Every structure is written in C-alpha cells, then in structure tokens.
Amino acid sequence: MENNEENEYIATAEGQQYLKGFNDGYLMAEHMPEVVKALADVKEKTPHVEGFLDGANQYEQDKELSKDADKFKSTSWEIPKDNEPDKDAEHDLERDT
C-alpha cells in the first residue's frame, strides 16, 4: 500500500481496529508472550486479530534486529595490544641538518 492508501485505511473503522490490535499485539508480545502464543491459533480473523498477530510478529522482528545491533555494538574494533608497536624500540630517524 502507498502512504496515501494506508492513511485512508487507518481512517476507517476497520483500520482503527487493526491499528489497535497491532499495538496490543506488540505490547503483549513484549510483556506477556505466553498470551500471544495462546491467541495465535484464533480462527476468527477480524481486523483486530489480524493487527494483533501482525503486531506480535513485528515485536519479534524488532527483538531480533536489536540482538544483531547489540552484537555489532559489542564487537571490539580496537587494535589488539599484541599488534601495537613496541614503544621502547629504537627508531632510526634521519634528520636534515
């Protein structure tokens, strides 16, 4: 859907139900994942239920992305101390005099 179409959908009663379900599903997945698992097999696919399941799935995707970002942040990008030049080593420097 294009942004304009999405905005028009959200403005409808059905879109409002979906949006509320999405937000509910996201928060429930974050704070009460066991409830989301219990509701995952609901047969009735109302806009609220579809939004709820989409929101729960979005939370899981965001959680995985966050884990990947944390791994990247924790990666050491410093030069290992073994590879640092010896500060006590004498260096031959030629000077113009």
N, C-alpha and C positions, 0 to 999 in steps of 0.2 A: 504494500500500500504506500502511496505517496503521502507526504505530510498533510496535505490538504484533505485527502480521503480519511486519514487517521483522525484528524481533528473533527471531521464531520461525524465519524463513527463514535468517538468519545462523547460527542454532544447528545447522542441518542440515549434512551433509557437502557437499551441493551448494552451500549458501550460503557455506560456508567456502572452497570452490574459487572461487566468484565473487568473494568479497572479496579473496582472494589475487591473483586475476587483475586485479582493479580496481587494487589498489595497485601491482602490477607494471607495468601499462599506464601508470599515471600517471607513475611514475618513469622508465620507458623513454621516454615522450614528452618528458619534461623533459631527459633526458641523452643519449638515443640515438634521435632522431626517425626516422632512416633505417631503423632496425629495425622501428619501428611501421608505417611505410609498407609494408615488405616483408611484414609479417604481416597487413595489413589485408584482404587477399583470401583469407584462410584459409577453406576451405569447411566445415570441421568446427566446428560451433558448440557446443562444450562450455560448461559454466558458467564455466570458467576463461577460455576465449577470449572469451566474451561480456563477462565482467568486465574483461578486458584491454582490449578495444576501448572499453568504456564509460569506463574509467579514462583512456585516452589522449584520448578526446573531452572528458572533464572537464578535463584539463590544458589543452587548447586553449581551452576556455571561460574558465577561470581566467586564462589568459595575456591574453586579450582584455580581460577586466574589469580586470586590472592595468594594462594600457596606458591604458584610459579613466580610471582613477583617477590615474595619473601625469600625464595631460594636465590633469585638473582641478586637481591639486596645483600644477602649474607655471604655471597661469593667474595672472596678476598681478591682484590685487584692490585694488591701491593706486591712489589718485587720481594721474593723470599730473601731472607737475610743471608743465605748461603751464596747468593749471586752478587751481593754488594761488593764493590772493590775494597781491597784492604787499605784502610786509611793510613796504616803505618808504612806501607810500601813506598820506597823512594821512587820518585818520578824524575826522569831526565827532562829537564826543561831547558831549552836553549833560549837565551835572551840576546837580543840585539843590543850591543853596547857601542 
